[in-house]
Amino acid sequence: MAAFAGISECFGAEKLNTGRQLESDLAKGFAILFMVWTHVFDELSPDSKGILVTLVRNILGGPFTAPVFMMCLGIGVSYSSKNTPKDLLRRGFNLLGIGPIIF
């Protein structure tokens, strides 16, 4: 545990920045929007060739949205009031139980 003594000195005891993170919320919102947009266009008009459709499908909605969304979810968990290992384990089991019901 002596290796971690220096790390604890770097951080203060009080929590800073405890409110909502507007940047994270906007990133999640745009990621959801672009994921939905990409899937809707793939299902309803798979041969669309417009510049906006191509931009969303190949750049914004393709390789970037899922990682951005998952990263924002991870950041959100760190700001959660219930982020002890026990709470996170309970949350994981709840998500595993809810998943098959939803899909």
Stockholm file with secondary structure:
# STOCKHOLM 1.0

chainA/1-103         MAAFAGISECFGAEKLNTGRQLESDLAKGFAILFMVWTHVFDELSPDSKGILVTLVRNILGGPFTAPVFMMCLGIGVSYSSKNTPKDLLRRGFNLLGIGPIIF
#=GR chainA/1-103 SS CGGGHHHHHHSCSSCCCCSCCHHHHHHHHHHHHHHHHHHHHHHHCTTCCCHHHHHIIIIITTTSHHHHHHHHHHHHHHTCSCCSHHHHHHHHHHHHHHHHHHC
#=GC SS_cons         CGGGHHHHHHSCSSCCCCSCCHHHHHHHHHHHHHHHHHHHHHHHCTTCCCHHHHHIIIIITTTSHHHHHHHHHHHHHHTCSCCSHHHHHHHHHHHHHHHHHHC
//
